[in-house]
Amino acid sequence: MERFDVIVVGGGIAGLSAAYELSRTPMSFVVLEAAPRAGGVVLSEEIGGYTIDGGPDALLVQKPDGIRLCEELGLGSRLVATQLPRLAFIQRAGRLHALPAASVLGIPTRVWPFLRSRLFTWSGKVRMGAELFIPRRRDDSDESIGSFITRRFGAEATQYLAEPLLAGIHAGDVDRLSLRALFPRFAEAERVRGSLLRAFRSSMHRPADPDGPFRSLPGGLSEMIRALLRALPADAVRVGMPAERAIASAGPQPDSDPRLPPPRFRVTTAAGVPLEAQALVLATPAFVTGAVVRDLDADLARLCSEVRYESTATVALAFRREAVAHPLNGSGFVVPRTERTGILAASWLSSKWPHRAPDGAVLLRTFFGGARDPRALEQSDRELVTRSMSALRPVLGIRTEPLFTRVYRWERASAQHEVGHLERMAAIDRAVARHPGLFVTGSGFRGVGIPDCIADGRATGRSAARWLGQWVGEVK
Ligand SMILES: Cc1cc2nc3c(=O)[nH]c(=O)nc-3n(C[C@H](O)[C@H](O)[C@H](O)COP(=O)(O)OP(=O)(O)OC[C@H]3O[C@@H](n4cnc5c(N)ncnc54)[C@H](O)[C@@H]3O)c2cc1C
């Protein structure tokens, strides 16, 4: 039977980040990945001069762990900023309205751009401005993003900002997602300053990044995955090897190294191959983590399986430039639930990033599914393309059929940190602590976006190494 110091299950960005940290220690490790490729939802493709991200395409600069990892992997000089003008649009009554300049995730930091915007009604603007005078909440329990924004800024702000933007980036339900887990900065601003408008207006004195809030890589974010794989030992990642379950190991074997503690965990793959290790890092979606540990700890399994996931699909569509009447002067638009166009959002990938489409062509991408449309993935590729065209044609003035299309399906891939997530996470941490050497990471647990998954994956890899170092460091 093969034995390692650490087994990492799941080769998405979180698992690879944990493995990257382990590769900088003397520990032996292996990454078991179910799919035929590593990267999880990070998937970029080059097709006929187009560079398409089927999953994530942007690294948030404000959370520096994504950028820092790229720099460590030698990709620092390849990072690209979004192109000018850095505008994002919101659809209302069939028209696209630019999100007013000077806002933090849609929350205004200056009054005039909001007053001039036609995205909101006058009564909506007055209500948003009244946020300055809304008393702070005394109760410090968690609440949904929808409840928080409606309480402070009114229903129109939830309908046209919070729902499509804040919940939209998580493909989630604005009335279920947790403010404290996902936007702790907002809760903190209310607690400390009594008003978000006041808090964010003063934060505007800090200089914004001149290159905008996001970065990507010219070949798409898969460049980062390829660089990570290059940084790991050649045979460290085994693809097409789903882990089926983990149990406590049977104890010392005749060929065990007597200087080391006996292996604690035995992982069996779906093909029935057993592997053993001292430490086990589960970097899988929380419902998979729950299934893998079911025989180890039923309580932990239940807690993990309670983290909800939503499914999404993205559709990439290429056109000749002259086939699209709209200037595509920004990164794309989001569609509030009430607009009912069938899509959640559309990115103008070739306007947002440099070199995503050949000269004279444009690359667009639509988003489907999430909490708003949980049955979206039941549609065929052809139906998703048809629905994309019906949603895009009237707002962008598209005159032809696409040159080509590509559909990406992400089944139960978007973790939902809903109200109460932090309490559930604390309970998960307590349950994990009952099993020394066991660690969990990934978007279902402490952070959803790529920078958070990298930060948590790396911290988890370091924790596993530190835990093992008690014995292994001394004998290697
Ligand atoms: C369409 C989309 C767009 C997004 N856009 C952005 C963005 O622009 N910026 C951003 O920061 N974030 C974005 N996100 C969020 C972010 O990409 C994810 O939260 C993050 O990549 C999740 O990484 P992960 O490693 O936790 O999970 P995953 O990527 O889901 O990786 C989990 C891995 O575990 C494997 N696995 C599953 N079961 C088993 C098993 N039994 N045994 C072994 N392996 C198993 C899977 O095959 C997978 O490779 C987006 C997400 C989606 C879906």
The ligand as a MOL file (V3000), in Angstrom:
LIG
                    3D

  0  0  0     0  0            999 V3000
M  V30 BEGIN CTAB
M  V30 COUNTS 53 58 0 0 0
M  V30 BEGIN ATOM
M  V30 1 C -18.5460 30.2920 -13.3450 0
M  V30 2 C -17.7200 30.7800 -12.1740 0
M  V30 3 C -17.0740 31.9950 -12.2570 0
M  V30 4 C -16.3070 32.4540 -11.1680 0
M  V30 5 N -15.6360 33.6470 -11.3010 0
M  V30 6 C -14.7530 34.0130 -10.3300 0
M  V30 7 C -13.8630 35.1030 -10.5540 0
M  V30 8 O -13.8510 35.7370 -11.6300 0
M  V30 9 N -12.9810 35.4200 -9.5600 0
M  V30 10 C -12.9260 34.7050 -8.3700 0
M  V30 11 O -12.1140 35.0400 -7.4970 0
M  V30 12 N -13.7380 33.6440 -8.1570 0
M  V30 13 C -14.6230 33.2720 -9.1100 0
M  V30 14 N -15.4040 32.1540 -8.9370 0
M  V30 15 C -15.2760 31.3870 -7.6760 0
M  V30 16 C -13.9940 30.5460 -7.6440 0
M  V30 17 O -13.5800 30.2340 -8.9340 0
M  V30 18 C -14.2020 29.2460 -6.8860 0
M  V30 19 O -14.8520 29.4790 -5.6560 0
M  V30 20 C -12.8730 28.5400 -6.6060 0
M  V30 21 O -12.1390 28.3770 -7.7950 0
M  V30 22 C -13.1550 27.2100 -5.9390 0
M  V30 23 O -11.9530 26.4880 -5.7920 0
M  V30 24 P -11.9340 25.1240 -4.9840 0
M  V30 25 O -10.5810 24.5320 -5.1490 0
M  V30 26 O -12.4400 25.3510 -3.6110 0
M  V30 27 O -13.0690 24.2150 -5.6680 0
M  V30 28 P -13.1610 23.5330 -7.1040 0
M  V30 29 O -12.5950 24.3940 -8.1590 0
M  V30 30 O -14.5810 23.1010 -7.2260 0
M  V30 31 O -12.1960 22.2770 -6.9570 0
M  V30 32 C -12.5930 21.1080 -6.2630 0
M  V30 33 C -11.8910 19.9520 -6.9330 0
M  V30 34 O -12.2250 18.7600 -6.2360 0
M  V30 35 C -12.3900 17.7320 -7.1990 0
M  V30 36 N -13.1540 16.6390 -6.6050 0
M  V30 37 C -14.5020 16.5550 -6.3980 0
M  V30 38 N -14.8160 15.3870 -5.8400 0
M  V30 39 C -13.6490 14.7070 -5.6630 0
M  V30 40 C -13.3150 13.4510 -5.1150 0
M  V30 41 N -14.2450 12.6020 -4.6100 0
M  V30 42 N -12.0120 13.0550 -5.1010 0
M  V30 43 C -11.0440 13.8670 -5.5960 0
M  V30 44 N -11.3140 15.0870 -6.1410 0
M  V30 45 C -12.5930 15.5040 -6.1570 0
M  V30 46 C -13.0880 18.4270 -8.3420 0
M  V30 47 O -12.9730 17.6760 -9.5340 0
M  V30 48 C -12.3420 19.7430 -8.3760 0
M  V30 49 O -11.2140 19.6980 -9.2090 0
M  V30 50 C -16.1930 31.6700 -9.9970 0
M  V30 51 C -16.8540 30.4360 -9.9030 0
M  V30 52 C -17.6090 29.9910 -10.9810 0
M  V30 53 C -18.2960 28.6530 -10.8760 0
M  V30 END ATOM
M  V30 BEGIN BOND
M  V30 1 1 1 2
M  V30 2 1 2 3
M  V30 3 2 2 52
M  V30 4 2 3 4
M  V30 5 1 4 5
M  V30 6 1 4 50
M  V30 7 2 5 6
M  V30 8 1 6 7
M  V30 9 1 6 13
M  V30 10 2 7 8
M  V30 11 1 7 9
M  V30 12 1 9 10
M  V30 13 2 10 11
M  V30 14 1 10 12
M  V30 15 2 12 13
M  V30 16 1 13 14
M  V30 17 1 14 15
M  V30 18 1 14 50
M  V30 19 1 15 16
M  V30 20 1 16 17
M  V30 21 1 16 18
M  V30 22 1 18 19
M  V30 23 1 18 20
M  V30 24 1 20 21
M  V30 25 1 20 22
M  V30 26 1 22 23
M  V30 27 1 23 24
M  V30 28 2 24 25
M  V30 29 1 24 26
M  V30 30 1 24 27
M  V30 31 1 27 28
M  V30 32 2 28 29
M  V30 33 1 28 30
M  V30 34 1 28 31
M  V30 35 1 31 32
M  V30 36 1 32 33
M  V30 37 1 33 34
M  V30 38 1 33 48
M  V30 39 1 34 35
M  V30 40 1 35 36
M  V30 41 1 35 46
M  V30 42 1 36 37
M  V30 43 1 36 45
M  V30 44 2 37 38
M  V30 45 1 38 39
M  V30 46 1 39 40
M  V30 47 2 39 45
M  V30 48 1 40 41
M  V30 49 2 40 42
M  V30 50 1 42 43
M  V30 51 2 43 44
M  V30 52 1 44 45
M  V30 53 1 46 47
M  V30 54 1 46 48
M  V30 55 1 48 49
M  V30 56 2 50 51
M  V30 57 1 51 52
M  V30 58 1 52 53
M  V30 END BOND
M  V30 END CTAB
M  END
